[in-house]
Amino acid sequence: MLKKLFSVFLALLLLVSVGIVPVNRTEAASQAVKKIVYLTFDDGPNQYTPKVLDILKQKKVHATFFMIEGNIKSHPQTVKRMIREGNYPALHSVSHSVQKLYRGSSQNVAIEMEKTRKTLLKVANFNSKLTRAPYGSKPYMKKPFRDALAKKGFKMWDWTIDTLDWKYNRTSPSTITARVKSGLNGQNGPIVILFHDSRGTAQQLPTIINYLKKNGYTLEVYNPKHHVVVNFWHDKRF
């Protein structure tokens, strides 16, 4: 009799345990969603982009590349490779100039992004609507500029971690990695890391990717079907 009761008790305990597991998994999944990281690269493509692509391929991750219109023309094969290997091509203007983009008409940014879009479409047969305003959207992309960009159906990303690799890529590449690590502290939700196609960044990239993976981050590439809002103005149109 005691053996029978003990067996029943064990069976009930097992059923309770099984019932609890899905809740824990749901909570874990919810936490995992908050640890999504997007690697993004500005100002390319250039001579360093193939090395960056090599590393991404080796590490089996993908990135989002915000490209200058003239560089798209100059490096068509790199752009095609980028897309072929699963990375996302995005737009970063024609001039990359504060004077030309922000000091004149509020239409200027939209005009340059549209020209960059058309060049990418011609070179690689890819129609991208994701943009990044040079130097970031604040303070330059005031409402009239954003209105013009939104009217043409563009999205706009800024970033949540600035590596300052433009500053350190030659003098102190290890600082790039240090800034990624420190920038992750206290971050919730999707994390967008700003890099540039540069020698120092390529040097540090394997270490950074390894660190992110080791600490439970999921590295994703931009997907227009699952767009997330990441801009300094918190403008939900973008």
C-alpha positions in Angstrom: 0.0 0.0 0.0 2.8 2.4 1.0 4.6 1.6 -2.2 1.5 2.3 -4.3 1.0 5.7 -2.5 4.6 6.5 -3.0 4.3 5.7 -6.8 1.2 7.9 -7.1 3.1 10.7 -5.3 6.0 10.5 -7.7 3.7 10.5 -10.7 1.9 13.6 -9.4 5.2 15.3 -8.7 6.4 14.5 -12.3 3.2 16.0 -13.8 3.6 19.2 -11.7 7.2 19.5 -12.9 6.2 19.0 -16.5 3.6 21.7 -16.1 6.1 24.2 -14.7 8.7 23.7 -17.4 6.9 25.6 -20.3 6.5 28.7 -18.0 10.2 28.7 -17.4 11.0 28.3 -21.0 8.6 31.1 -21.9 10.4 33.4 -19.4 13.8 32.3 -20.8 12.6 33.0 -24.4 11.3 36.4 -23.3 14.7 37.2 -21.8 16.5 36.0 -24.9 14.5 38.4 -27.1 15.9 41.2 -25.1 19.5 40.1 -25.9 19.3 40.6 -29.7 22.2 42.5 -31.2 22.5 44.0 -34.7 26.0 44.7 -36.1 25.9 47.7 -38.4 28.6 49.2 -40.5 28.7 52.7 -42.0 30.5 54.5 -44.9 31.4 51.5 -47.1 31.9 49.6 -49.1 35.6 50.1 -49.3 38.9 48.1 -49.2 38.1 46.8 -45.7 34.6 45.5 -46.4 35.8 42.1 -47.9 37.7 41.4 -44.7 34.6 42.2 -42.6 32.6 39.9 -44.9 35.2 37.2 -44.5 34.9 37.4 -40.7 31.1 37.4 -40.7 31.0 34.4 -43.0 33.5 32.5 -40.8 31.6 33.3 -37.6 28.2 32.5 -39.3 26.6 35.8 -38.5 25.3 38.6 -40.6 25.3 42.4 -40.5 23.6 45.5 -41.9 25.7 47.8 -44.1 24.8 51.5 -44.5 26.5 52.5 -47.7 27.5 55.6 -49.5 26.2 56.0 -53.0 29.5 56.6 -54.7 31.1 53.6 -52.9 28.3 51.4 -54.1 29.2 52.3 -57.7 32.9 51.8 -57.0 32.6 48.4 -55.4 29.7 46.6 -57.1 31.1 43.1 -56.6 31.5 43.7 -52.9 27.9 44.8 -52.7 26.7 41.8 -54.6 28.7 39.5 -52.4 27.4 41.2 -49.3 23.8 40.5 -50.3 24.5 37.0 -51.6 25.9 36.0 -48.2 22.8 37.1 -46.3 23.8 40.6 -45.1 21.4 43.6 -45.5 22.3 46.6 -47.7 21.1 49.9 -46.4 21.5 53.6 -47.4 23.8 56.3 -46.0 23.4 59.2 -48.4 25.4 60.5 -51.4 27.5 63.3 -49.9 27.8 62.4 -46.2 28.0 66.2 -45.8 26.4 68.3 -43.0 26.3 71.3 -45.3 24.7 69.5 -48.3 22.3 67.4 -46.3 21.1 69.6 -43.4 21.8 73.3 -44.2 19.5 73.6 -47.2 16.1 72.3 -48.1 14.4 69.8 -45.8 14.1 67.6 -48.9 17.8 67.1 -49.2 18.2 64.0 -47.1 15.2 62.3 -48.8 16.6 63.2 -52.2 20.1 61.8 -51.4 18.6 58.6 -49.9 16.4 58.1 -53.0 19.4 58.5 -55.3 21.4 56.0 -53.2 18.4 53.6 -53.3 18.2 53.8 -57.1 22.0 53.2 -57.4 21.8 50.1 -55.2 18.8 48.8 -57.2 20.7 49.3 -60.4 24.0 47.7 -59.2 22.6 44.8 -57.2 18.9 44.6 -58.0 18.0 45.1 -54.4 15.4 47.7 -53.3 16.3 48.8 -49.8 14.3 51.4 -47.8 16.4 51.4 -44.6 18.5 54.6 -44.1 20.9 56.0 -41.6 21.4 59.8 -41.4 25.1 60.7 -41.5 26.3 61.7 -38.0 23.0 60.4 -36.5 19.5 61.8 -36.7 20.0 64.2 -33.7 20.1 67.1 -33.9 19.9 67.3 -37.7 16.8 65.4 -38.6 14.2 67.8 -37.3 10.6 67.1 -38.2 10.5 68.7 -41.7 13.5 66.4 -42.7 11.8 63.4 -41.1 8.5 64.2 -42.8 10.2 64.3 -46.2 11.9 61.0 -45.6 8.8 59.3 -44.3 6.8 60.5 -47.3 9.0 58.5 -49.6 8.5 55.4 -47.4 11.9 55.2 -45.9 12.8 53.8 -42.5 15.6 55.3 -40.4 17.9 53.7 -37.9 20.3 55.2 -35.4 22.2 53.1 -32.9 22.3 52.2 -29.2 26.1 51.7 -28.9 28.7 53.9 -30.6 32.1 52.2 -30.8 33.8 55.4 -31.9 35.8 53.2 -34.2 36.4 56.1 -36.6 38.4 57.6 -33.8 40.2 54.5 -32.4 40.6 52.2 -35.4 44.2 53.2 -36.0 45.4 54.4 -32.6 43.7 52.0 -30.1 41.6 49.3 -31.8 41.2 47.5 -28.4 39.1 50.5 -27.3 36.5 49.5 -29.9 36.0 46.2 -28.1 36.0 47.9 -24.7 33.3 50.3 -25.8 31.1 47.4 -27.0 31.5 45.6 -23.6 30.8 48.7 -21.5 27.9 49.8 -23.8 26.1 46.5 -23.2 25.6 47.2 -19.5 22.0 48.0 -18.7 20.8 47.7 -22.3 17.4 46.2 -22.8 15.6 45.4 -26.0 17.3 45.3 -29.4 20.9 46.6 -29.4 22.3 48.3 -32.5 26.0 48.6 -32.6 27.6 51.3 -34.8 30.8 50.3 -36.6 32.6 51.5 -39.7 34.3 49.6 -42.5 37.8 50.1 -41.2 41.0 48.2 -40.5 40.9 48.4 -36.8 37.3 47.3 -36.7 38.0 44.3 -38.8 40.9 43.5 -36.5 38.6 43.5 -33.4 35.5 42.0 -34.9 36.2 38.3 -34.2 36.8 39.1 -30.5 33.6 41.2 -30.3 31.5 38.5 -32.0 33.0 35.8 -29.7 32.2 37.9 -26.7 28.6 38.5 -27.7 28.0 34.9 -28.4 29.6 33.8 -25.1 27.4 36.2 -23.2 24.2 34.9 -24.7 23.5 37.5 -27.3 21.8 36.6 -30.6 23.2 38.4 -33.6 20.6 39.3 -36.2 20.5 41.1 -39.5 17.9 43.7 -40.3 14.7 42.3 -41.6 12.1 44.7 -43.1 9.3 42.2 -42.3 10.2 42.5 -38.6 11.2 46.1 -38.4 12.0 47.6 -35.0 12.1 51.3 -34.1 15.6 52.5 -33.3 16.0 56.3 -33.7 17.0 59.1 -31.4 13.7 60.9 -31.9 11.6 57.9 -31.0 9.6 58.6 -34.2 7.5 55.5 -34.7 7.1 56.1 -38.4 10.7 54.9 -38.7 
